Amino acid sequence: MLGAMRRLSGSIAACWIVAGAGLVAQQWAQFRGPQGSGVADDQHPPVSWNVESGRGVVWKTPIPGLGHSSPVVWGDRLFLTSAISSDPKTVFEPVLKGEQDFRTDTARHQWRVYALDRATGKIVWDRLACEGVPKIPRHPHNSYASATPATDGRHVVVSFGSEGLYCYGVNGDLLWKRDLGVIHAGKHDNPEYTWGTASSPILYRGMVIVLCDSLGDGYLAAFDVNSGREIWRTKREAHPSWSTPAIHEGEGQPELVANAAPFIQGYDPRNGKELWRLGPSTTNTTPTPVVGEGLIFVANGYNPIKPIYAVVPGSRGDLTLKEGVTRSDAIAWSNRRDGPYIATPLLYRGTFYVLSSRGVLTAFEPRTGEQIYQQRIAPGGYSASPVAADGRIYIASEEGQIFAIRAGRAFEILATSVMNEPTMATPALAAQTLFVRTEHAVWALADRAR
C-alpha cells in the first residue's frame, strides 16, 4: 500500500509538470522548462533591460564558484548548483578557440546546491552536496556543475555526474543520494582528453531518469524519486554524450529519447527497453531532443555531419535511412548539414529554430524541413539554448549579450541587452520574469510596469 501511495504521489507530481499551459507557465521545473520545450508563453518577460542603470533588473544575487547549470523555478523558490574550486585561479575559457585545450582544474572542490527566494533573490538555503578532488577533469569551456536540477515541487534532484546524484526536499533536507560511478566523458577516440559531464536529470512518473554515457560502462537508469531505489538500468554502447534525454507522450506508448553516437535511440521509459535506433550521428552530442508537431526532433552538429532528424513517434527497430534517402515512413524529413553543436533547437509557434555555436539562426518548417531563413545574429560563441515567450525568442551569447528576436517567418532582432559577463547557461522563464545565470551571478529581469 505504501509503495502504491508513493507511486501515485510521484505520478501526481509528474502530471503537474506536464499539465495545461496556464499552470506550466508558472513553473520552470527542469532544463528548458515544461517538457524541455524552452517555451513559456503569456509570461511577459521584458524585451530589453539595462544592468548598468538597473532598468528591468528586479534583483541580482552573486553565486560563488563556476556553474553552467540553469536555474529552475517552482512556486516561490529558484534552485541552482555550483562547483567552488579551492584554486583562486581556476581556468575558464568562455569562448571556444576551435583547438584542443587540455587545461583543467583538479584542485579540491565543493559541490553546492542553492535555493533562492524567487521574488527577492535572497539565498534561502545553501547545501554542501560533496567535497573533494574531481574524479574526472573537465574541459576549460565546461564546469563541474553543468547539469540543471529538476523539481516537482516536493523534490529537488541534482546531478554532479561522477560526484553523484542527490535529492533534496524543497526545504533543503537531503532525502537520498546515489553514486553514479565514474562517468568518463571526453573525446571518444582520446581517453586522455576529458571534458566533464553536462546531461541533466529529468523527472517522469515518480522516477528520476539519468543518462550516463561514458568511455566504458555507460548506461541509462531510472530511480524512485522518493527513495532513490534503482528501478531499472540499461547498458549503453555509446560514445560519451552531454545531452539531456527527452520524453514523448502521445496517444501511443511513451518514448524516452537519448541523443548520442553512433546511434540516437528511443526507449520505453517504464522499463528501459530499446524501441528504436537511428544513425548516423555525430561523435559529440549535446542538444536535447525536442517534441511537438506530432514529431520527435533530434539534432547534433559536430563534424563530419550535422544531422537533423524528424522522427515519427511509434516507429520501431532500426530507422537508419539508406544512403541518399532523406525520408521514410519513420523519418518525416532529415538534413545532414544544419544540426547545432551545443544549443538545443526550439520549436515555437509552428517554426523550428536551430542555433549554431557561431550564432547562425536557421528557421525551418517543422513538418517538411523546408528552410525559411538562415541569418547570423552576431559574431561570437553560443552555448545557451534559445527560449521563447510572447512571440519573442531569447538567445544568449557566451560573451554576455542577450538578443530578443521576433518569432515568425521573418528574421528581426528586436533588442540587444548586455550582461557584462560570460553567459553559458540557458535562461529560465517563470512568474513574468526572465532568470539569467551569468558567470558570477543569477539575475531576475522583468518589466516593472506590469
C-alpha positions as CSV (number, residue, x, y, z in Angstrom):
1,M,0.0,0.0,0.0
2,L,2.8,2.4,0.9
3,G,4.6,1.7,-2.3
4,A,1.4,2.3,-4.3
5,M,0.8,5.6,-2.5
6,R,4.3,6.7,-3.3
7,R,3.9,5.8,-6.9
8,L,0.6,7.7,-7.0
9,S,2.1,10.8,-5.4
10,G,5.0,10.7,-7.8
11,S,2.6,10.4,-10.8
12,I,0.6,13.4,-9.5
13,A,3.8,15.4,-9.2
14,A,4.8,14.4,-12.7
15,C,1.4,15.4,-14.0
16,W,1.9,18.9,-12.6
17,I,5.0,19.2,-14.8
18,V,3.1,18.3,-17.9
19,A,-0.2,20.0,-17.0
20,G,-2.0,22.6,-19.1
21,A,-0.3,25.7,-20.3
22,G,-1.8,28.0,-17.7
23,L,-0.2,26.1,-14.8
24,V,3.0,25.1,-16.5
25,A,3.7,28.7,-17.4
26,Q,4.1,29.4,-13.7
27,Q,6.9,26.8,-13.3
28,W,10.2,26.1,-14.9
29,A,10.9,22.7,-13.4
30,Q,13.8,21.2,-15.5
31,F,16.3,22.0,-18.2
32,R,14.4,24.2,-20.7
33,G,11.2,24.2,-18.7
34,P,7.9,22.5,-19.4
35,Q,8.6,19.2,-21.1
36,G,12.0,20.6,-22.1
37,S,10.3,22.8,-24.6
38,G,12.0,26.1,-23.8
39,V,8.6,27.8,-24.1
40,A,6.6,29.8,-21.6
41,D,4.0,31.9,-23.4
42,D,2.0,34.5,-21.6
43,Q,4.9,35.2,-19.2
44,H,5.5,38.8,-20.5
45,P,9.3,39.0,-19.9
46,P,11.0,42.2,-20.9
47,V,12.1,42.9,-24.4
48,S,15.2,44.6,-23.1
49,W,16.9,45.8,-19.9
50,N,20.0,47.6,-18.8
51,V,22.1,46.1,-16.0
52,E,24.1,49.3,-15.5
53,S,21.2,51.6,-15.0
54,G,19.1,49.0,-13.3
55,R,16.2,49.2,-15.8
56,G,14.4,45.9,-15.8
57,V,16.6,44.4,-13.1
58,V,14.5,43.1,-10.2
59,W,17.4,41.6,-8.4
60,K,21.0,40.2,-8.8
61,T,22.4,37.6,-6.5
62,P,26.1,36.6,-6.6
63,I,26.8,32.9,-6.7
64,P,30.3,31.6,-5.9
65,G,32.2,29.1,-8.0
66,L,31.6,28.1,-11.6
67,G,28.4,26.5,-12.8
68,H,26.7,26.3,-16.2
69,S,23.5,24.8,-14.9
70,S,20.3,26.7,-15.5
71,P,18.1,27.9,-12.7
72,V,14.8,26.0,-12.2
73,V,11.7,27.6,-10.6
74,W,8.8,26.2,-8.6
75,G,6.4,28.5,-6.7
76,D,8.4,31.0,-4.6
77,R,11.7,29.1,-5.0
78,L,14.5,29.1,-7.5
79,F,17.1,26.3,-7.4
80,L,20.6,26.1,-9.0
81,T,24.0,24.5,-8.4
82,S,27.7,25.5,-8.4
83,A,31.1,24.0,-8.0
84,I,33.6,26.0,-6.0
85,S,37.3,25.5,-6.6
86,S,39.9,25.9,-3.9
87,D,42.2,27.3,-6.6
88,P,41.5,31.1,-6.9
89,K,43.0,31.0,-10.5
90,T,40.7,28.2,-11.7
91,V,40.7,28.0,-15.5
92,F,37.6,29.0,-17.5
93,E,37.5,29.6,-21.3
94,P,34.1,31.2,-22.1
95,V,34.6,31.1,-25.9
96,L,36.0,28.0,-27.7
97,K,39.0,28.6,-29.8
98,G,38.4,25.6,-32.0
99,E,41.6,23.7,-30.9
100,Q,42.4,21.1,-28.3
101,D,42.7,22.6,-24.8
102,F,44.0,20.3,-22.1
103,R,43.9,22.9,-19.3
104,T,41.7,22.0,-16.4
105,D,41.2,22.4,-12.6
106,T,41.9,19.4,-10.4
107,A,42.0,21.3,-7.2
108,R,39.7,20.4,-4.3
109,H,36.1,21.5,-4.9
110,Q,32.9,21.9,-3.1
111,W,29.7,21.0,-5.0
112,R,26.8,23.1,-3.7
113,V,23.0,23.4,-4.1
114,Y,21.2,26.7,-3.6
115,A,17.6,27.7,-3.1
116,L,16.8,31.4,-3.6
117,D,13.6,33.4,-2.9
118,R,12.2,33.9,-6.4
119,A,10.8,37.4,-5.6
120,T,13.9,38.8,-3.8
121,G,16.9,36.7,-4.8
122,K,17.8,36.1,-1.2
123,I,19.5,32.8,-0.6
124,V,17.1,30.7,1.5
125,W,19.3,27.7,1.9
126,D,22.8,26.5,0.8
127,R,23.8,22.9,1.0
128,L,27.1,21.2,0.5
129,A,26.5,18.0,-1.5
130,C,30.1,16.8,-1.6
131,E,33.7,17.9,-1.3
132,G,36.9,16.6,-2.8
133,V,39.1,16.3,-5.8
134,P,37.1,15.8,-9.1
135,K,37.1,12.2,-10.2
136,I,37.3,13.3,-13.9
137,P,38.9,16.6,-15.1
138,R,36.7,19.0,-17.1
139,H,37.3,21.0,-20.3
140,P,38.1,24.7,-19.6
141,H,34.9,25.5,-21.5
142,N,32.8,23.3,-19.2
143,S,32.1,23.5,-15.4
144,Y,31.8,20.8,-12.7
145,A,28.2,21.9,-12.2
146,S,26.7,22.0,-15.7
147,A,23.7,19.7,-15.2
148,T,20.5,21.6,-14.5
149,P,18.4,20.5,-11.5
150,A,14.8,19.1,-11.8
151,T,12.0,19.6,-9.4
152,D,8.4,18.5,-8.9
153,G,7.6,21.0,-6.1
154,R,8.5,18.5,-3.4
155,H,11.9,17.1,-4.6
156,V,14.9,18.9,-6.0
157,V,17.2,16.5,-7.9
158,V,20.7,17.5,-8.9
159,S,23.4,15.5,-10.7
160,F,27.0,16.3,-10.4
161,G,28.0,13.4,-12.7
162,S,30.9,11.4,-11.3
163,E,30.3,13.2,-8.0
164,G,26.9,11.7,-7.6
165,L,23.1,12.2,-7.8
166,Y,21.4,14.0,-4.9
167,C,17.7,14.5,-4.0
168,Y,16.7,17.3,-1.6
169,G,13.4,18.3,-0.2
170,V,12.3,21.9,-1.2
171,N,13.3,23.0,2.3
172,G,16.8,21.7,1.9
173,D,16.8,18.3,3.7
174,L,18.9,15.7,1.9
175,L,16.4,12.8,1.2
176,W,18.9,10.5,-0.6
177,K,22.0,10.3,-2.7
178,R,23.3,7.8,-5.3
179,D,26.8,7.0,-6.6
180,L,26.6,7.1,-10.4
181,G,30.1,5.8,-10.8
182,V,32.9,7.5,-12.7
183,I,31.4,8.9,-15.9
184,H,34.4,9.2,-18.2
185,A,33.1,11.9,-20.5
186,G,35.5,13.1,-23.1
187,K,36.8,12.6,-26.7
188,H,35.7,9.2,-27.8
189,D,39.0,8.4,-29.5
190,N,41.3,10.0,-27.0
191,P,40.6,8.9,-23.4
192,E,43.2,11.4,-22.0
193,Y,41.2,14.3,-23.3
194,T,38.4,14.6,-20.7
195,W,35.6,17.2,-20.8
196,G,33.3,16.5,-17.8
197,T,29.6,15.9,-17.8
198,A,26.5,18.0,-18.5
199,S,23.5,15.8,-19.0
200,S,20.6,16.9,-16.7
201,P,18.2,14.6,-14.8
202,I,14.5,14.6,-15.7
203,L,11.5,13.5,-13.7
204,Y,8.8,11.2,-15.1
205,R,6.0,9.5,-13.3
206,G,7.8,9.3,-9.9
207,M,11.1,8.4,-11.5
208,V,14.4,10.3,-11.8
209,I,16.0,9.4,-15.2
210,V,19.7,10.0,-15.9
211,L,21.8,9.4,-19.0
212,C,25.3,8.5,-18.1
213,D,27.2,7.9,-21.4
214,S,30.8,7.2,-20.8
215,L,34.0,5.8,-22.3
216,G,33.1,2.3,-21.0
217,D,30.3,1.3,-18.7
218,G,27.8,3.9,-19.9
219,Y,24.1,3.4,-19.0
220,L,20.6,4.9,-18.8
221,A,18.9,4.5,-15.5
222,A,15.8,5.3,-13.5
223,F,15.5,5.8,-9.7
224,D,12.5,6.2,-7.5
225,V,12.2,9.9,-6.6
226,N,11.1,9.2,-3.1
227,S,13.7,6.7,-2.0
228,G,16.5,6.7,-4.6
229,R,15.9,3.0,-5.2
230,E,17.0,1.9,-8.7
231,I,14.0,0.9,-10.8
232,W,15.8,-0.1,-14.0
233,R,19.2,0.3,-15.7
234,T,20.0,-0.2,-19.4
235,K,23.6,-0.7,-20.5
236,R,24.6,1.6,-23.4
237,E,27.3,1.1,-26.0
238,A,27.6,4.8,-26.9
239,H,30.2,7.4,-27.1
240,P,30.2,10.0,-24.3
241,S,27.3,12.5,-24.7
242,W,26.2,15.6,-22.9
243,S,22.5,15.6,-24.0
244,T,19.6,15.6,-21.6
245,P,17.1,12.9,-22.5
246,A,13.5,13.8,-23.5
247,I,10.2,12.1,-23.4
248,H,7.4,12.0,-26.0
249,E,3.9,11.2,-24.7
250,G,1.2,10.9,-27.2
251,E,-1.7,8.5,-27.9
252,G,0.6,5.5,-28.1
253,Q,3.5,4.2,-26.0
254,P,5.7,6.8,-24.3
255,E,9.2,7.1,-25.7
256,L,12.4,8.2,-23.9
257,V,14.8,9.6,-26.4
258,A,18.6,9.7,-25.9
259,N,20.7,11.7,-28.3
260,A,24.2,10.1,-28.7
261,A,26.5,8.4,-31.1
262,P,26.8,6.2,-33.0
263,F,23.0,5.9,-32.7
264,I,20.2,8.1,-31.4
265,Q,17.9,5.7,-29.5
266,G,14.3,5.5,-28.2
267,Y,13.4,3.6,-25.1
268,D,10.4,2.7,-23.1
269,P,10.7,4.9,-20.0
270,R,8.8,2.4,-17.9
271,N,11.4,-0.3,-18.2
272,G,14.4,1.0,-20.2
273,K,13.9,-1.4,-23.1
274,E,15.0,-0.1,-26.5
275,L,12.3,0.7,-29.0
276,W,14.3,2.1,-32.0
277,R,17.6,3.4,-33.1
278,L,18.8,5.8,-35.8
279,G,22.1,6.7,-37.3
280,P,24.4,8.1,-38.4
281,S,25.1,10.6,-35.6
282,T,28.0,12.9,-34.9
283,T,30.6,11.9,-32.3
284,N,30.0,14.6,-29.7
285,T,26.3,15.1,-28.9
286,T,24.9,17.8,-26.7
287,P,21.5,19.1,-27.9
288,T,18.4,17.7,-26.2
289,P,15.6,16.1,-28.3
290,V,12.5,18.3,-28.9
291,V,8.9,17.0,-29.2
292,G,6.0,18.7,-30.9
293,E,4.0,19.0,-34.2
294,G,3.5,15.2,-33.9
295,L,7.2,14.6,-34.3
296,I,10.4,14.0,-32.3
297,F,13.2,16.2,-33.4
298,V,16.8,15.1,-32.7
299,A,19.8,17.1,-33.9
300,N,23.6,17.4,-33.4
301,G,26.3,19.3,-35.2
302,Y,29.8,18.1,-34.7
303,N,31.7,17.2,-37.9
304,P,31.8,15.4,-40.2
305,I,28.0,15.5,-40.4
306,K,25.4,17.8,-38.7
307,P,22.2,15.9,-38.8
308,I,18.6,16.8,-38.0
309,Y,16.0,14.1,-37.9
310,A,12.3,14.4,-37.6
311,V,11.2,11.0,-36.2
312,V,7.7,9.8,-36.4
313,P,6.5,8.6,-32.9
314,G,5.7,4.9,-32.7
315,S,8.4,3.8,-35.1
316,R,10.3,0.7,-34.2
317,G,13.5,-1.0,-35.0
318,D,16.4,0.4,-37.0
319,L,15.2,3.6,-38.5
320,T,18.5,4.4,-40.3
321,L,17.9,5.8,-43.8
322,K,19.5,4.3,-46.8
323,E,22.3,6.2,-48.5
324,G,21.0,9.2,-50.4
325,V,17.5,8.9,-48.9
326,T,16.2,11.8,-46.7
327,R,12.8,10.5,-45.5
328,S,10.8,7.3,-44.9
329,D,7.7,6.2,-43.0
330,A,9.7,6.6,-39.8
331,I,11.5,9.8,-40.7
332,A,9.4,12.7,-41.8
333,W,12.5,14.6,-43.0
334,S,16.2,14.9,-42.4
335,N,19.0,17.3,-43.0
336,R,22.7,16.5,-42.6
337,R,24.2,20.0,-42.8
338,D,22.4,22.3,-40.3
339,G,22.4,20.5,-36.9
340,P,23.6,22.5,-33.9
341,Y,26.7,21.6,-32.0
342,I,25.7,22.6,-28.4
343,A,22.4,24.6,-28.2
344,T,19.1,22.6,-28.2
345,P,16.7,23.6,-31.0
346,L,13.5,25.5,-30.3
347,L,10.0,24.5,-31.7
348,Y,7.8,27.6,-31.3
349,R,4.5,28.7,-32.9
350,G,4.9,26.5,-35.9
351,T,8.6,27.1,-36.7
352,F,11.6,25.0,-35.8
353,Y,14.7,27.1,-34.9
354,V,18.3,25.8,-34.9
355,L,21.2,27.9,-33.4
356,S,24.8,27.2,-34.4
357,S,27.7,27.6,-32.0
358,R,28.8,30.7,-34.1
359,G,25.4,32.5,-33.9
360,V,23.7,31.4,-37.1
361,L,20.0,31.0,-36.6
362,T,18.1,28.8,-39.1
363,A,14.3,28.5,-39.2
364,F,12.6,25.5,-40.7
365,E,9.1,24.4,-41.5
366,P,8.8,21.6,-38.8
367,R,6.6,19.2,-40.9
368,T,8.7,19.3,-44.1
369,G,12.1,20.6,-43.2
370,E,11.9,23.4,-45.7
371,Q,14.3,26.2,-44.8
372,I,12.5,29.5,-44.1
373,Y,15.6,31.6,-43.4
374,Q,19.2,31.5,-42.2
375,Q,20.7,34.5,-40.6
376,R,23.7,35.4,-38.4
377,I,22.7,37.0,-35.1
378,A,26.1,38.4,-34.2
379,P,29.7,37.1,-34.1
380,G,30.8,35.1,-31.0
381,G,30.2,31.8,-29.3
382,Y,26.8,30.4,-28.4
383,S,26.2,27.6,-25.8
384,A,22.9,28.5,-24.2
385,S,19.8,27.2,-25.8
386,P,17.0,29.5,-27.2
387,V,13.9,30.0,-25.1
388,A,10.7,31.8,-26.1
389,A,7.7,33.7,-24.7
390,D,5.1,36.1,-26.1
391,G,6.2,35.9,-29.7
392,R,9.9,36.5,-28.9
393,I,12.9,34.3,-28.9
394,Y,15.7,34.9,-26.3
395,I,19.2,33.9,-27.3
396,A,22.3,34.4,-25.1
397,S,25.8,34.6,-26.4
398,E,28.8,33.3,-24.4
399,E,30.1,36.9,-24.3
400,G,27.0,38.0,-22.4
401,Q,24.8,39.5,-25.0
402,I,21.1,38.5,-24.9
403,F,19.1,39.0,-28.1
404,A,15.3,39.3,-28.3
405,I,14.3,38.1,-31.7
406,R,10.8,38.3,-33.2
407,A,9.4,34.8,-33.8
408,G,8.0,34.1,-37.2
409,R,9.0,33.8,-40.8
410,A,11.0,37.0,-41.0
411,F,14.2,37.4,-39.0
412,E,14.3,40.6,-36.8
413,I,16.4,41.4,-33.8
414,L,14.1,43.5,-31.5
415,A,16.7,44.4,-28.9
416,T,20.1,43.5,-27.5
417,S,20.9,43.6,-23.8
418,V,24.4,43.2,-22.3
419,M,25.0,41.3,-19.1
420,N,28.7,42.4,-18.9
421,E,30.0,38.9,-18.1
422,P,30.0,35.5,-19.8
423,T,26.7,33.7,-20.1
424,M,26.8,30.0,-20.6
425,A,23.5,28.8,-19.0
426,T,20.1,28.6,-20.7
427,P,17.8,31.3,-19.2
428,A,14.6,30.3,-17.4
429,L,11.1,31.9,-17.8
430,A,8.6,32.0,-15.0
431,A,6.4,34.4,-13.0
432,Q,6.6,37.2,-15.6
433,T,10.4,37.1,-15.2
434,L,13.4,36.1,-17.2
435,F,16.1,34.5,-15.0
436,V,19.6,34.6,-16.3
437,R,22.6,32.9,-14.8
438,T,25.9,34.5,-15.7
439,E,29.5,33.6,-14.7
440,H,29.2,35.1,-11.2
441,A,25.5,35.8,-10.5
442,V,21.9,35.0,-11.2
443,W,19.6,37.8,-12.3
444,A,15.9,38.4,-12.3
445,L,14.7,40.6,-15.2
446,A,11.2,41.8,-15.5
447,D,9.0,44.6,-16.9
448,R,8.2,46.6,-13.7
449,A,5.4,48.4,-15.5
450,R,3.3,45.2,-15.4
